[in-house]
Amino acid sequence: MSPDPAPALRLAGRGLLAAGALAAGAALGALAERSVMRAVGVGSDTEQELGQLRGDPSVVATGDGTVLHVEVDEAPDADDLTIIFCHGYALSLDSWHFQRAALRGRARLVFYDQRSHGRNARADFDTHHVDQLGSDLYDVINATAPTGPLMLIGHSMGGMTVMALADQHPELFAERVYGVALIATSAGGLASGELGLPGGIGPVFHRLAPSVAAALAQRGSLVDRLRWNDTDLGLMLTRMYSFGSTATDQASRFVAGMVAATPLDVVAEFLPALQDHDKRDSLTVLENVELLVMVGDADRLTPPGYSDEIIALVPGAEYIVVHDAGHMVTLEKHEQVDDALLDLLARVRRDLAHEVDGSVA
């Protein structure tokens, strides 16, 4: 006999509905967003400014047959450096809007939707874990940039993806990866986080969230029928857990729209995998690349302590804590993120030039 989901559903009704996707991404409220955002009205005219940049579309087939949507922005006048962007949990490649605009033409750019996210079809349940995401990234590299130097940029779950790749293919970082940016992410230990909640409540949410999310995913039609009295709830939750204090309605709706578009069962299935993620022992692989670690000081989902730990394990990395920014620092304080990535790109180009000069000498 299957377990009775009623207790979990009652908990959800008292507030855990909004916490089901809380643990490791910009998706607190994802379980509520599917109904809330219908009422709020995702898709306003102002939103058209965000997420509308497009590149040359293609697909990459991964080792297990899953097909990923990929877009490439070529840079004919640049060298053969390729920058690959890995987005976060319950988001899509469109989340890189500002960084895409800032780096366009300066290098060859590759963006892709993580499995079961964005424009992709749903992958098998058993593949929804971080190690698989690392393997997917390797397949994307082999398909879109089989040769030449690389720079990898990961936000939230995307940063975990890069760390999983480092664990699986350290030789790639010794031979081809010259720069890495880890933005608002964690090398492990998410399940112990406080999530900005008082009095030790955060770990309780972490323990309950996967089972609540799974129960709600099984009752997807019930969730879809829910209508919240306060139609601003979805935006409130998005602002609270994705941003600091400077979020605009446009940015909040943009993030909420990506969250709401992520299938409910995908949100539920990835959650325990993100909590179990631990690649702290693999961070030494990043010691020989230009490494940028960046986080907002108001990030509730991956607060600065997680980035502090990365820096402690890779002490030579550049570390930037952005004032008054939350988890979606890439949108909220995009000018600072863009500048930091341009500086990282300059250091990578410097290293490449030194390597060429050294080989000539």
C-alpha positions in Angstrom: 0.0 0.0 0.0 1.4 3.4 -0.9 1.9 5.9 1.9 -0.9 8.3 2.6 0.2 11.7 1.2 -2.4 13.6 3.3 0.0 14.5 6.2 2.5 16.0 3.7 -0.3 17.8 1.9 -1.5 19.3 5.2 2.0 20.5 6.0 2.1 22.0 2.5 -1.1 23.9 3.3 0.5 25.4 6.4 3.5 26.7 4.4 5.7 23.9 3.3 4.2 24.2 -0.2 6.4 27.2 -0.7 9.4 25.4 0.8 9.3 22.3 -1.3 11.9 23.6 -3.8 13.8 25.6 -1.2 17.0 23.8 -0.6 19.4 24.5 -3.4 18.3 27.0 -6.0 16.4 30.1 -6.8 13.2 28.1 -6.6 11.6 28.6 -3.2 7.9 28.8 -4.1 8.3 26.7 -7.2 5.5 24.4 -6.0 3.3 27.4 -5.5 4.4 29.3 -8.5 2.7 26.9 -10.9 -0.6 28.3 -9.7 0.4 31.7 -8.4 2.1 32.9 -11.6 -1.1 32.2 -13.6 -2.8 34.8 -11.6 0.1 37.2 -11.4 0.5 37.1 -15.2 3.9 36.0 -16.3 4.7 37.4 -19.8 4.2 41.1 -19.4 5.6 43.4 -22.0 8.4 44.5 -19.7 9.6 40.9 -19.5 10.3 40.8 -23.2 13.6 42.7 -22.5 14.9 39.7 -20.5 15.6 36.3 -21.9 15.2 37.3 -25.5 18.8 36.9 -26.7 19.1 34.0 -29.1 22.1 32.2 -30.7 22.5 29.5 -33.2 20.4 26.6 -31.9 21.4 23.0 -31.9 21.0 19.9 -29.8 23.5 17.7 -28.0 22.7 14.0 -27.3 24.1 12.9 -24.0 25.5 9.5 -23.1 22.1 8.2 -22.0 20.3 9.5 -25.0 18.9 12.6 -23.4 18.8 15.5 -25.9 19.8 19.0 -24.6 18.9 22.3 -26.2 22.1 24.3 -26.9 22.7 27.8 -28.3 26.0 29.1 -29.6 27.0 32.8 -30.0 29.9 32.8 -32.4 32.6 35.4 -32.3 34.4 35.5 -35.7 37.0 38.0 -34.6 37.9 36.4 -31.3 40.4 33.6 -30.7 39.3 30.0 -30.3 38.4 30.4 -26.6 35.0 29.0 -25.7 33.0 30.0 -22.6 30.3 27.6 -21.5 27.5 28.7 -19.1 25.7 26.3 -16.7 22.5 27.6 -15.2 20.9 26.9 -11.9 18.1 24.8 -10.5 14.6 25.5 -11.9 16.0 28.1 -14.3 17.1 28.0 -17.9 19.8 29.3 -20.2 17.8 32.5 -20.4 18.9 33.3 -16.8 22.3 34.4 -18.3 20.7 37.3 -20.1 23.0 40.1 -18.9 26.2 38.1 -19.0 25.4 37.0 -22.5 25.0 40.6 -23.6 28.2 41.6 -21.8 30.4 38.9 -23.2 29.0 38.6 -26.7 31.6 39.1 -29.3 34.5 38.8 -26.8 34.7 35.0 -27.1 32.7 32.1 -28.4 29.7 31.5 -26.0 27.8 28.3 -25.4 24.6 28.1 -23.5 22.5 25.1 -22.8 19.5 24.0 -20.8 20.2 21.5 -18.1 18.4 18.2 -18.4 14.6 18.4 -17.8 14.9 22.2 -17.7 14.1 25.0 -20.1 13.4 23.8 -23.6 14.3 20.2 -23.0 12.0 17.2 -22.7 11.8 15.5 -19.4 14.6 13.0 -18.7 14.4 9.8 -16.7 13.9 10.1 -13.0 17.1 8.2 -12.2 19.2 10.7 -14.1 18.2 13.7 -11.9 21.4 14.0 -9.9 24.5 16.3 -10.0 27.0 13.7 -11.2 24.8 13.2 -14.3 24.8 17.0 -14.8 28.6 16.9 -14.8 28.5 14.1 -17.4 26.1 16.2 -19.5 28.5 19.1 -19.4 31.3 16.9 -20.6 29.1 15.8 -23.5 28.3 19.5 -24.3 32.0 20.3 -24.4 32.7 17.4 -26.7 29.9 18.3 -29.0 30.4 22.1 -29.1 34.0 22.7 -28.3 36.0 19.5 -28.8 39.3 21.4 -29.0 40.7 24.7 -27.8 40.8 26.5 -24.4 37.7 26.7 -22.2 36.2 28.9 -19.5 33.3 27.5 -17.5 30.8 29.6 -15.6 28.2 28.0 -13.2 25.5 29.6 -11.1 24.0 27.7 -8.2 23.3 24.1 -9.5 25.4 25.1 -12.5 28.4 25.6 -10.2 27.8 22.1 -8.8 27.8 20.9 -12.4 31.2 22.3 -13.0 32.5 20.8 -9.7 31.1 17.4 -10.8 32.9 17.7 -14.1 36.1 18.5 -12.2 35.6 15.4 -10.1 35.0 13.2 -13.2 37.6 14.7 -15.6 40.4 16.4 -13.7 42.6 16.0 -16.8 40.3 18.5 -18.7 41.2 21.2 -16.1 44.8 20.4 -16.4 44.8 20.6 -20.2 42.0 22.8 -21.5 40.1 24.7 -18.8 41.8 28.0 -18.1 39.1 29.8 -16.1 36.2 28.9 -13.9 33.5 31.1 -12.2 31.4 29.7 -9.4 28.6 32.0 -8.6 26.2 31.6 -5.7 26.9 27.9 -5.2 28.1 25.3 -2.8 30.6 22.5 -2.8 28.4 20.5 -0.3 26.5 20.6 3.0 23.3 22.3 1.7 21.1 20.1 3.9 22.5 21.7 7.0 21.7 25.3 5.9 19.5 27.7 7.8 17.9 29.3 4.6 17.6 32.6 6.4 15.0 31.1 8.8 15.2 31.6 12.6 16.0 29.2 15.4 17.2 26.1 13.6 14.1 25.9 11.4 16.1 25.7 8.2 17.4 22.1 8.7 13.8 21.0 9.5 12.6 22.4 6.2 15.5 20.6 4.4 14.5 17.3 6.0 10.8 17.7 5.1 11.1 19.4 1.7 11.9 16.3 -0.4 9.0 14.2 0.9 6.6 17.1 0.7 7.8 17.9 -2.9 7.4 14.3 -3.9 3.9 14.0 -2.5 2.9 17.2 -4.2 4.4 16.1 -7.5 2.2 13.0 -7.3 -0.8 15.3 -6.8 0.2 17.7 -9.6 -3.4 18.2 -10.7 -4.3 19.3 -7.1 -1.5 21.8 -7.1 -2.5 23.2 -10.4 -6.0 23.8 -9.1 -4.8 25.8 -6.1 -5.6 29.5 -6.1 -3.9 31.7 -3.6 -5.9 34.6 -2.2 -2.9 36.9 -2.4 -1.8 36.9 -6.0 1.5 38.7 -5.1 2.6 35.7 -3.0 4.7 34.2 -5.8 6.6 37.4 -6.4 7.1 37.9 -2.7 8.6 34.5 -2.3 10.8 35.0 -5.4 12.0 38.3 -4.1 12.7 36.9 -0.7 14.7 33.9 -1.7 16.2 35.0 -5.0 17.1 38.6 -4.4 18.4 41.0 -1.8 16.5 44.3 -1.3 16.9 45.7 -4.8 14.8 43.4 -7.0 12.6 44.9 -9.6 9.2 43.5 -10.6 10.7 42.7 -14.0 13.5 40.6 -12.6 11.2 38.9 -10.1 8.6 38.0 -12.8 11.4 36.8 -15.0 12.8 34.4 -12.4 9.3 33.3 -11.3 8.4 32.5 -14.9 11.4 30.2 -15.3 10.6 28.5 -12.0 6.9 28.1 -12.9 7.9 26.6 -16.2 10.0 23.8 -14.6 7.9 20.6 -14.3 6.8 20.0 -10.7 8.1 16.5 -10.7 11.5 17.7 -11.9 11.7 20.2 -9.0 10.9 17.4 -6.6 13.3 14.8 -8.1 16.3 17.1 -8.2 15.9 18.4 -4.6 17.4 15.5 -2.7 20.3 15.2 -5.2 21.2 18.8 -4.6 21.1 18.3 -0.8 23.4 15.2 -1.2 25.9 17.0 -3.4 29.4 17.1 -2.0 32.5 17.8 -4.1 34.7 19.4 -1.5 37.4 16.8 -2.0 37.5 17.6 -5.7 38.1 21.3 -5.4 41.9 20.9 -5.5 41.4 20.3 -9.3 40.7 24.0 -9.6 43.9 25.2 -8.0 45.7 25.5 -11.4 43.0 27.5 -13.2 41.9 31.1 -12.8 39.1 30.8 -10.3 36.4 33.4 -9.5 34.1 32.8 -6.6 31.2 35.2 -6.2 28.2 35.4 -3.9 25.7 38.0 -2.6 25.9 38.9 1.0 22.1 38.5 1.3 21.9 35.1 -0.4 19.5 33.0 1.7 19.9 29.8 -0.4 23.7 29.5 -0.7 24.9 32.2 1.8 28.5 33.4 1.8 29.6 30.6 4.3 29.4 28.1 1.4 31.7 30.3 -0.7 34.0 30.9 2.2 34.5 27.1 2.3 35.4 27.0 -1.3 37.9 29.8 -0.9 39.4 28.0 2.2 39.9 24.9 0.0 41.2 26.9 -3.0 42.9 29.8 -1.3 44.3 31.4 -4.5 40.9 32.1 -6.0 39.5 35.6 -6.4 36.6 36.1 -4.0 33.9 38.8 -4.4 31.0 39.2 -2.0 28.4 41.5 -3.5 26.7 43.9 -1.2 22.9 43.8 -0.9 22.5 40.9 -3.4 20.7 37.7 -3.1 20.9 34.3 -4.9 20.1 35.8 -8.3 23.1 38.1 -8.1 23.5 37.6 -11.9 20.4 39.6 -12.4 20.2 41.8 -9.4 23.8 43.1 -9.5 24.6 42.1 -13.1 26.9 45.0 -13.7 29.3 43.7 -10.9 29.0 40.2 -12.1 29.6 41.2 -15.7 32.7 43.2 -14.7 34.1 40.3 -12.7 33.6 37.9 -15.6 35.3 40.3 -18.0 38.2 40.5 -15.6 38.3 36.7 -15.4 38.3 36.6 -19.2 41.2 39.0 -19.3 43.2 36.9 -17.0 42.5 33.8 -19.0 43.6 35.6 -22.2 46.7 36.7 -20.4 47.5 33.1 -19.4 46.9 31.9 -22.9 49.2 34.6 -24.3 52.0 33.7 -21.8 51.7 30.1 -22.7 52.0 30.9 -26.4 55.0 33.2 -25.7 56.6 30.5 -23.6 56.2 27.9 -26.3 57.7 30.3 -28.9 60.7 31.1 -26.7 
